[in-house]
Amino acid sequence: MKIFRAGDIRGIYPSMVNPELGRKIGFAFVKLLNKNGVEKPRIAVGADARLGSKEVREAVIEGIVSAGAHVIDIGHIPSPVVYYTTVTLELDGGIQVTGSHNPKEFLGFKFCGRGAEPIDYDNGIKDMEDFCKSGKEIVSVPGGSKEEKDISEDFINFIAGKTKLSKNLSIVVDAGNGIAGDIAKRLFERIGCKVDCLYCEPDGNFPNHLANPLEKNTLRDLQKRVVETGADMGLAFDGDGDRIGFVDKRGEIIIGDVLFSLLVEDTLKRSPGSKIIYDFICSKTIDDVIRKNGGQPIVSRVGYNFIRKLMRKNGAELSGETSAHFYFKENYGYDDALFAGARILEILCNKNLDEFIESLPKYIVSDDIRIACKDEKKVLVVDEIKKHFQEQNVKISDLDGVKVFFDNGWAAARPSNTTPVIVARWESSDQETFNRIGKFLIDIVNSYIEKYDASE
């Protein structure tokens, strides 16, 4: 498994990601900032609640200090708090130790530069990979230091200051035993909600369900609890607090396209004519809603670093992904499920959700279908699929993998940025065509995977 990836570092703990790697990453991150002209950088370090997060976080801090830099240790917090800290304390960079939404055996690192600027493979992760694989020893230099700081109250106050609920809401929060539970409860109570917590105690074993609201089966307990308690709605967070799921008062899942459409409409009321970014495999619903409300749509590759870079380049007000990551210019352009949750609650105080859903364009869109494919093969497989369609002279986009356009729908296949899978997704406005496109897409992806497996 390749652990140095397009947008972050991610692998199995402790065989791939461990304190030894953490020390090297901390040291290499400082050297990267030195290379970019920052002599004695100040760096925020945080971690999620996974098994190994504490010891790996401490090792990262050791590596940073040994390289002569200053660490602000903000403890175990959601990833957005690292970005927030980096921006508001005017630091030179930030590192979050996290496995994000992956299964419990995963751990890794996310990075940002000054102003929460994205750091990805092309502008930093490769440099760190080169150092970690070079066999060079860490040679300590003087001048390093560290301090501990609790930034959570400032973070909560920032979001609460931008949120005004027009009525009191009763909500259920399911943190999936990830790191977002405590801050979510405090935030939503601060803005006036009655909060019922479900699995808000951090536990890296994830004893109740995987902390990934994109997988609908992880929302079953939340759906049941909302109905049982008569709550107005339920919110679910992933392991590090940058991905969100919603359940309405009937216990029905509000899909990401609806959440994004709500945010698009609201953003274009606040900032008419602004640019909105959506990812390569978003439903056509999003493009339609942006244009209907006078916005300017821009398509991005899938992945938080790609989107954050494109936001900065274009000055976009809002961005969103099918994976329910949402980004706001007023929130410094990083993905933050807590900010998104507060904004969506504010919108739903004054909107009939059923009527809004009824007003949306009618498309049938699949879930992300994740087809297992070895890391070293997945890009090759998708490239072969792309060549197949190019030879057929059909309309495609290769911005991120391949997306094929039909008369009444589309189909897309792309290599995952984070796991050894190919992600397949498709859409149509009628069920018969939807079924036909889906079977066609799955069959062709599997056929090329089998082709490569057979060649080994």
N, C-alpha and C positions, 0 to 999 in steps of 0.2 A: 504493500500500500504506500502510495506517495503521500507524505505528510505535509510537504511544502506546496501549498496550493495557490490558485489564482488570487484568492482574497484573504486567506488566513493560513494558519498551521493547524492541522487536526490529525489525530491518530489514536491508537489504542494505549490506554494507561494500564500498567506502567512500562510495557515493553517498548513502546515507541515514544511516548511523551512522559517524562519523568523529571525529577529534580536536576539530574545531570544536564539534560537538554535545557531545562529552565534557566540554569546559570549561564549557559552559553547564549541563549536567546537574549537574556538581559544584557550581557556584555556586548553582544553583536549589535543590539539595538542602539546602544550608546555610540558605538563606533560608526553606525550608519548616520546618526545625527551629527557626529563629529565631521564625517565626510561631507555632510551638507552645510558645514560652516557653523555649527553650534558647538562651542568649545566645552562648556560645562552644563549640559542640558538638565532641565527639571522635568521629571517624568511621573505621571500618575500610574499606579498599579492597583488593579482590583482583581477579584476572582468570583466565580459562581460557587455553587454549593456542592459540586461533584466530589466523588471520592478522589483524593489526590490533589484537589485544587489548593488546599492550604499549603501543603509542603512544596508544591510546584511554584505557587505565588512567592513563598519565602525564598526559594532558590532564585527566581527571577530578580527579586530585590537584591539578593547577594551579588548577582552578576552585574547589576546596574551600579551598585555602590563600588564594587571592585574596579569598575571602569572610570571612576572618578566623578560620577554624576550624583544628582540629588533625587531621592525618591520621596514622593508623597503616597504613602500606603493608605488607601481608602477602604481596605478590608474586603469583606464579602458583600458584593452589591451587583445589581444588574449592569449589563454592558453599557447601556445608555448613560449611566452615571459616570463611567470613565470618560466618555466623550464630553459630557457636560463639564466635568472637572477640568479637563484639558483646555476647554474654551474659556470658562469663566475665571480660572486662576492664571490664564495666559501661560500655560506650560508649553514645553517643546514637544511633548509626545505623551502617549498613553498606551498601556498594555493591559488587556483583560485576559486572564486565564479562564478558559471556558470551553465546554464541549457543545455549547449552544443547544440545539434541539435534538442532537443525536442520542442514541442509546447510551446507557450508563457507563459502558466501558470506554467511551471516547473522552478525550481531553485535548486542549489545544490553546491557541493564542490568537487574539485579534489585536490589531494595531491602529494607531492614528498618529498623525503629526500635529504640528501647531494649528490651532483653530479646528481641531478634529479632522484635519485633512486626511483622506483615505491613504493608507499605505498597503499596497498590494504586491504581487510578485514582481511586476515591472519596475517599481520604484522603491524596493526595500526588502521584500521577503527573499528574493534571490540572493541578495547580499548576505542575509543572515544564513541562508542555506549553505552558501559557499563557505562561510566561516565554520559552521557546525560540522561540515564534512571535510574540512581541511586538516583536521587533526591538531591544529594549533592549540597550545595551552593558554588558559586565561592568565595573563600577567597583570596583577593588580597595580593600579596607580593611586597615588594619594588624592585626597580631597573629596572622596565620596561621602555621602551622608543620607540620612533618612528621617522622616517624621511621619506620625500617624495623624489622620484627619478624618472626621466624620462629616461627609458632605451631603448626607441624605436629606437633612432638614432643608438645606438650601435648594436642593433639587426639587423637593416637594413644593416648597414655596414658589419656585419659578413656574411650575406647571399650574399650581392653584391660582397664581396671579393672572394667568391667561385663560382661566376657565370660569364661566358663570352659569350655573344651572338655574333654570327658571322654576324648577319645582324639586321637591325632595324625591329621591329615588331609593328604592330598596334593591340592592344588587347582591349577587353571589360571585365571589372571586375564587377561581380554581387556579392555584399556582403550580399544581402538579408536583409539589415538593421541590420545586426549583427555587431560585434565589429571589424571585420578584414578590413573594407573598407579603412580607412585612411592609415594604415601601408601598405596595399597591393598597393595602388596608389603610395605612396612614394617609395616603394621598386622597383616596376616594371618601374617606370620612372627613377630611379637611374641606373638600368641596361640597359637602352636605349630603352624602349618601349614607344610608344604613347598610353596613357591609357584613355579610355572612361569609366567613372564610372556609374554604374547602381545600385541604392539603396545602396549607400555607406554611407548614413547618419544613424548613430545608432538610432534605435527606437525599444524599447522592445515590442511594439504592433505588430511588423512585418506586417505592413499594406499592403505590396505587395505580399509576399508569405513567407512561412516557410523557414527559413535559413537552408536547408538540401538538398544539391545537390544530395544525393542518391535517392531522390524522383524525378523522371524525370519530373513531371509536374511543379516543381519549376524552371526548366531550360527554360521554354517556352519564357519568355521575353528576356532572354540572347540569345537564338537561333535567335529570330527575330531581335534583335539589331545587332548581328554580321553580318547577311545578309544585313540589311539595310545600315550599315556603311561601308561594304566591309572590315571589320577587318580580320586579319589573323586567329584569334581564340578568344574564350571567356573562362574565368575562373570564377568559382563560389565557394564561401566559405560558410561553415556552421556558426552557431551563434558564436562559439568561436575560429574559425580559425584553426582547426586541421583536417578538412575534405575538400576535394577538388573535383570539377567537371570540365570537359573540354568540349568545343564545338568547332568543326572545322570550317573552313571558309565557308562551305556550310550550317552551322547551325545544323549539325548532332552531336549528343552526342557521345563522345569518351568514351566507357565504361571502367570501372575500370580495367578489365583484360588487356586491351590494354595499359593503362597508366602504370600498374605494369610491363608488359612485356617490355615496353620501358626502364623503370628504371632498370630492371634485366639485359638486354643486355648491357646497358651503364655501370652499376656497375661492371659487369664481364669483361668488357674491361679495366676498371680502376684498378680492383683488381682481376686478373685471379684466378679461383679456389676457390673463397670465398664462405662462407656460406650465404644462403638466406632463410629467414623465411617467410612462408605464412600461412594463417589461414585455419582452418579445412574445411571451405566451399568454398575455392577458386576453380576456374575452374582448370581442369587438364592441361589447357593451361600453367599455371604458372610453374607447375612441369616440363612439356615438355621443356619450354623455358630455365629454369634453367639448366637442364641436357644437352640440345643442346649446350649451351654456356659454358659448363665446370664447372658449379657451383655445390654446395652441398645443396640440398633442405632439409629443416627442417619444420615440421608441428607443428603449435601451436594451442592452444585453441583460440577462438575469444575473443578479448578484449585487450585494449592497455596495461594494466598492465601485463597481461600474456606474451604478445609479448615482452615488454621492458625487463622483467626479463629473458626471454629466449635468447634475443639478448646479454645481458651482460654475461650470462652463457656460450654461445657458441662463442662469439666474432664475431657475424654475421655482415656483411657489410650493409645489407639492409633487411627490412621487409615490408610486406604490407598486407592489409586486403581487403576483398570484399567491405567494406564500404568506401574505398578510404582514409584510414589513411595510411601514408607512413612514415617510420622510417629510418634514415641514421646514420651509426656509426660516420661519420665525423661531424654529427650534434648532437652528444652526445646521440644518440639513442632514442630520444623522437619523437612523431608524430607531424609533423609541415607541414601544408598545404602550407604555404608561401615558405618554403624552397623547398618543392616538386614542387610547381608551377614554381619557377625559374629554377629548374633543368630540368623539362620537356620542358620548353620553349627553354632552351639551346640545348637540344637534337633535338627538332623539327626544329631548324634552319638549321640542316645539314641532315635531313632525310625526305624522301618522305613517308608521313604517309600512303597513300593508298597502296603503295608497301609493307610497313611493315605489315599492317593489312593482306594483301593477303598472306604473308609468314607465318602467324601464323597457328597453328593447328586448324582444323575446328571442333569446338564443339558448341552445342547449350546449353546455360546455362540460367536458369531462373533468374529473379530478386529475391531479398529476399521477400518472401511472408509472411507477418506478420499476424498471426492468433490470435485473442484476446483470452487470457486465464488468469484467475486470478493469481496474483503473487504467492499465497500460493499453487496453483495447478499445475503450469507449469512444475516444476521439476518432480512432481509425474507422470504427463501425459507422459512426455518424457521417464521416467524410465519404464513405462508400455509398451510403444512402443518398447523400447530396449529389454525388456524381450520377447515380441512377436517375434521379429526377432531372438533372441538367441534360442528360442524354435524351430524355423524353420531351424536351422543349416545353415544359410546363412552367408556370409562373412560380418562382420560389423567392424566399429571402434567406440569406445565409449570415445574417447579423450575429446569430448565436445558434450554432447547430444548423438545422434546416427547417424551414416552414414552407409548406406546400399549399397553394391557394387553389380551391376548386370553385365551381360556379356557385355553390351554396354552402361554403364552409372552408375550413382549413385544418391541416394536421401538422404537428411539429414534433421533432425529436432533437434532443440536445444532451450532451454529456453533463452530468451533474458536476457542479464546482466542488462539492463537499464529500460525496460518497461514491462508491463503485457501482453506479447505476446510470442507465440512460433514461431520461425523463421524457415520456410521451404524453401528449395532450392534444385534444382536437375539439372542434366546435362546428355546429350547423344550426340552422333555424328550423329544421324538421327532424323528427325522430328517425325516420327511415334512413335519411342521408347520414345522420349522426352515427347510427349503428354501422352503416356500411364503411364510413371513413375510419371509425375506430378499429374495426376488424382488419381493414387494409393496413393501417399504420402498425398495429401490434404484430401482424404477420410479417411485415417487411423488416421490422426491427429484429424480431426473433430470428428470421432467416439469415440476416447478416451476422448476428452474434454466433449462430450455429456454424456459419461458414468459417469464421475466424477460430472458433473452438476446434473445428475439425482439422484446421491447418497446423495445429500445435503438435 
